[in-house]
Amino acid sequence: MMIDGKTRIDDLLDRYPFLEEYLPTLCDQYKLLKNKLVRKTVGKFADIEKVAEIGGFESAELLEKIGARIKKESGEEVVMPPPRGSDGPAGKDRHGVIKDIIRRLHDGESVDSLKSEFSSILDDIGAHELTQVEQELIEGGMPVEEVQRMCNLHSSIFSDGLRDQSIPGVPAGHPVQTMLRENRELEKRVSLILRDLNAPDMAARLADLKTIDLHYVRKENQLFPLLEKHEITGPSSVMWGKHDEIRNLFRKAESEEPISEDTLRTLTLEVTEMITKEEKILIPMALEVLSDEEWKRVGEGQDELGYCWIEPDGEWEPQVKTVDARHDHPVTGDINLDVGHMTPELLNLMLCHLPIEMSLVDENDEVVYYSQTKERIFPRTPAVIGRKVQNCHPRTSLDVVDRILKAFKSGEKDEAEFWLQMKGMFINIRYFAVRDKDGTYRGCLEVTQEVSHIRSLEGDRRLLNWT
């Protein structure tokens, strides 16, 4: 058998089962290869180059060890070719050649001529390799917008190599499975639109198709941040830009009456190309890079963002211990919040920089906090802390205070609002019942804001203007 850095580890383990016991003796991380779920997901995609990187080996070193073990256990000679790229143009490394291909593509050379010249490399490029090269180009000074403008051509020129890029089977409820099911629904709707570009109900069909934006929003908010933790930022920036191009196409279509066939063809082509980018580049690369714990975190929060046309097929639970994504490895001394964590100093700074004044009264009607903003509307001093809120208001207001608190405590009301004009200001005052997750009353939050400027706003301001 011939093996090289691109040989998939799952193929090796299927052919030589004894490697499942041997590899963990080289590196503790390789014990994960015994996990059935890991084998079904990452194992079906990760190649020897990636496995070597995980274990801290050079690819050639791990290949040599595997080859020697196969010969010892089975007597079979393993053929290992010279390092990839050694016969490439001017001896350049593989990444350098791929960068040259992309640069020449951007300079106007045709896809066909480049495919003919570099067929040996283009035929077996992997998703992670392409995204790494794109990111290196961006880090080297190529504008993200330029990569975004040409990324459809990138997919085209590398299509032969990416065609064999498959997504391993993932369990029901896994975020990837949900994405794939949504893509199949998207394809049905694209087909329906293309069947009759002049259909009388095209506006309704377009509105239905636009639901795909929820799919893009989930990628932007759930998947991209975790890829960025692995320093994979370029592909996320490029794909987000393509999302925005698609959103602009939807706006263009909605502004037309009737919707032109050219607009519909361009829009449906772009959303279809996005499926290819996801399933041939983004998802395979993400499955290679992200751990089960991280995929669990991708799934958390998706219900709040919403789905396109389908619901997840059950709730997927990884077979390994998960990290609470809301806290994400908090530093000792940080305060854990429902989402995220920060030092007490940063939390206080955040509260003091909000353009509102806040006061919090606990369930015993005692003042426990107020925000120390720079420009206060109503005066407060630390002496108010621990004081009964009824004693903080003039007697003429006491009846109103008691009515609000009574309604909040009983559950009859959750909010009260007032506004008044004073010293040239228009002041909005709101009170909110604070309840825990069980619905138990825990206090009352007062929020005060001077809203004269907000009330004067008209039209739109979409560009930065500090004048």
Secondary structure, 3 states (H helix, E strand, C coil): CECCCCCEHHHHHHHCCCHHHHHHHHCHHHHHHHCHHHHHCHHHHCEHHHHHHHHCCCHHHHHHHHHHHHHHHHCCCCECCCCCCCCCHHHCCHHHHHHHHHHHHHCCCCHHHHHHHCHHHHCCCCHHHHHHHHHHHHHCCCCHHHHHHHHHHHHHHCHHHHHCCCCCCCCCCCHHHHHHHHHHHHHHHHHHHHHCCCCCCHHHHHHHHHHHHHHHHHHHHHHHHHHHHCCCCHHHHHHHHHHHHHHHHHHHHHHCCCCCHHHHHHHHHHHHHHHHHHHHHHHHHHHHHCCHHHHHHHHCCHHHHCCCCCCCCCCCCCCCCCCCCCCCCCCCCCEECCCCEECHHHHHHHHHHCCCEEEEEECCCEEEEECCCCCCCCCCCHHHCCCEHHHHCCHHHHHHHHHHHHHHHHCCCCEEEEEEEECCEEEEEEEEEEECCCCCEEEEEEEEEECHHHHHCCCCCCCCCCC
